[in-house]
């Protein structure tokens, strides 16, 4: 769906249906064992103004608090199962693991994180745009915290949004971005507080 349909007001029937389908999909995933849903929204304002971010408030109101209601409506509308437990009761419904829904929220937008890959961004600028902003990019080495405060990071450089995947997947400086201590660190810490996610990631490690 288009980026902001998740917070639609319901007046457009097509957008409303897409939003309902999204919530149903998330609810199904959160009812599965060892399954996590990462929900990305942009803060849409500088980090310094995060306390008034309407997107986070809408995420809590239109997604988090709605998921239990979506599950209940789904159960109420579903045909009664013929399978019965031995005592005649219906088998218990899967639990909704709402704590497995993890918000990923860069401020102001995802470019504030991706432009932290200064080395790769400079290489792309020189390769694709003749080095138009290479000096500006490299100057951010000592002031990485400013990315989260830009009113429109993707408009600050010639890269725009065209190279986001390359910036994310080629030498992204995770620790340096985390050490800035702003929106990237906040999202990483949010994931770290999910014990089930930490345990699941631990199980992916290879042991000799």
Residue, then its C-alpha position, 0 to 999 in steps of 0.5 A: x500500500x502507499x506509505x501513509x494509508x496505514x493511518x487513513x481516516x476511513x473516508x476513502x473506502x479503498x484505503x480503508x479496506x487496505x488498512x483493514x487487510x494490513x491489520x488482519x495480516x499483522x494480527x495473523x503474523x503475531x499469532x504465530x510462534x517465533x514471528x515478529x513484525x517490524x513496522x516502519x514509519x517516519x517521524x516526519x519531523x526533526x528528532x528534537x521535536x519528537x515529543x510532538x510526533x503525530x505518527x507515533x501517536x497514530x501508530x499506537x492508536x490506529x495499529x497497536x490498540x486496534x489489533x486485539x479488536x481485529x482479532x476478536x472481530x475475526x473470531x466472532x465472524x469465523x465459522x465455528x470450528x468442527x474440531x473439538x477438544x476431548x472435553x467438548x470445548x473449542x481448541x484455544x485460539x492462538x495468543x496475540x503476541x503484541x510485544x512482537x510488534x516492533x516499531x522502526x521510526x527514523x527521524x525525520x526519515x530513513x535517509x537520516x540513517x542511510x546517510x550515516x554511510x558516509x563513505x559509500x554516500x561519497x563514493x556514489x556521489x562521485x560515481x553518479x553525480x561528479x562529486x557535486x556534494x562529496x565535500x558536504x557528505x564528508x564534512x558530516x563525519x564529525x557531526x553525524x548527529x545533525x542528520x536527525x535534525x534535517x527538515x528533509x534529509x533526502x533533499x539535502x544531497x544529490x543522492x535523494x532516495x535513489x541509492x537507499x538500498x546500496x547505502x543500507x546493504x554495503x558497509x553500513x556503519x551500524x555502531x557509528x550510527x548507534x553512537x549518535x544516540x538519536x532515532x537509530x539508537x532508539x529503534x535498536x534499543x526498542x528491539x533489544x528490549x524484546x527478550x523473545x527477539x533476542x532469544x530468536x536471534x541468538x538461535x541463528x548463531x552458528x556454534x562450533 
